[in-house]
Amino acid sequence: DAGVTQSPTHLIKTRGQQVTLRCSPKSGHDTVSWYQQALGQGPQFIFQYYEEEERQRGNFPDRFSGHQFPNYSSELNVNALLLGDSALYLCASSLGLANQETQYFGPGTRLLVL
Amino acid sequence: DQQVKQNSPSLSVQEGRISILNCDYTNSMFDYFLWYKKYPAEGPTFLISISSIKDKNEDGRFTVFLNKSAKHLSLHIVPSQPGDSAVYFCAATLLNTGTASKLTFGTGTRLQVTL
């Protein structure tokens, strides 16, 4: 049973570029949340997708957008990259919206913006 | 505004001894708290949680204590084992608003258990 998978594992972009990160939830899960973890910080909630809709959003600008597909996989898009967007991006999946304990995290995508 | 704080970035404990990791929060609306463990190159893994209606929850070697009046919680690991060496994150959420899966994390404490 595959857990949460994320691709790519590492990515290098330059300022102003756009990036798309991908997440496949754990089998049986239908909810995907995205977190940004800057160096030396804890993960910060970006947004959550359920039934292909954004259900909750953290304090992130509109440059951060997402999508959930019918197979529950999800993408995180970041436009007009800034140096400060360099971070580890974590995807977490769960069954339903309120299953905080059964959120499974993927290993993350490490994004470096130069 | 850091609503969940872990003021000790690192902690070193001898094998067999007790590890105590601390966490403070400022938002009194938080009603559910969780601890996650993270190994390098892996995502955080859920460890143990506690509801605000309790002051203690135990699971094997792991016990979480909650002091609501002080807005403080702690994770006790007894006895500590070398495999416990990892970064530990405290997280909080609002259970009664249907937004429970939105977690607010602390900055983490790196625990090293030495032989």
HADDOCK unambig.tbl for C-alpha pairs under 7 A between the chains (distance, minus, plus):
assign (segid A and resid 40 and name CA) (segid B and resid 107 and name CA) 6.70 0.50 0.50
assign (segid A and resid 41 and name CA) (segid B and resid 107 and name CA) 4.55 0.50 0.50
assign (segid A and resid 42 and name CA) (segid B and resid 105 and name CA) 5.39 0.50 0.50
assign (segid A and resid 42 and name CA) (segid B and resid 106 and name CA) 5.30 0.50 0.50
assign (segid A and resid 42 and name CA) (segid B and resid 107 and name CA) 4.13 0.50 0.50
assign (segid A and resid 42 and name CA) (segid B and resid 108 and name CA) 6.14 0.50 0.50
assign (segid A and resid 43 and name CA) (segid B and resid 105 and name CA) 5.97 0.50 0.50
assign (segid A and resid 44 and name CA) (segid B and resid 104 and name CA) 6.68 0.50 0.50
assign (segid A and resid 44 and name CA) (segid B and resid 105 and name CA) 6.79 0.50 0.50
assign (segid A and resid 45 and name CA) (segid B and resid 102 and name CA) 6.52 0.50 0.50
assign (segid A and resid 45 and name CA) (segid B and resid 103 and name CA) 6.69 0.50 0.50
assign (segid A and resid 97 and name CA) (segid B and resid 101 and name CA) 6.34 0.50 0.50
assign (segid A and resid 98 and name CA) (segid B and resid 98 and name CA) 6.05 0.50 0.50
assign (segid A and resid 98 and name CA) (segid B and resid 99 and name CA) 6.35 0.50 0.50
assign (segid A and resid 98 and name CA) (segid B and resid 100 and name CA) 4.95 0.50 0.50
assign (segid A and resid 98 and name CA) (segid B and resid 101 and name CA) 5.22 0.50 0.50
assign (segid A and resid 99 and name CA) (segid B and resid 100 and name CA) 6.98 0.50 0.50
assign (segid A and resid 99 and name CA) (segid B and resid 101 and name CA) 6.02 0.50 0.50
assign (segid A and resid 100 and name CA) (segid B and resid 100 and name CA) 5.72 0.50 0.50
assign (segid A and resid 100 and name CA) (segid B and resid 101 and name CA) 4.39 0.50 0.50
assign (segid A and resid 101 and name CA) (segid B and resid 46 and name CA) 6.57 0.50 0.50
assign (segid A and resid 104 and name CA) (segid B and resid 45 and name CA) 6.91 0.50 0.50
assign (segid A and resid 105 and name CA) (segid B and resid 43 and name CA) 4.96 0.50 0.50
assign (segid A and resid 105 and name CA) (segid B and resid 44 and name CA) 5.91 0.50 0.50
assign (segid A and resid 105 and name CA) (segid B and resid 45 and name CA) 6.89 0.50 0.50
assign (segid A and resid 106 and name CA) (segid B and resid 42 and name CA) 6.97 0.50 0.50
assign (segid A and resid 106 and name CA) (segid B and resid 43 and name CA) 4.98 0.50 0.50
assign (segid A and resid 107 and name CA) (segid B and resid 41 and name CA) 5.95 0.50 0.50
assign (segid A and resid 107 and name CA) (segid B and resid 42 and name CA) 4.30 0.50 0.50
assign (segid A and resid 107 and name CA) (segid B and resid 43 and name CA) 4.22 0.50 0.50
assign (segid A and resid 108 and name CA) (segid B and resid 43 and name CA) 6.49 0.50 0.50
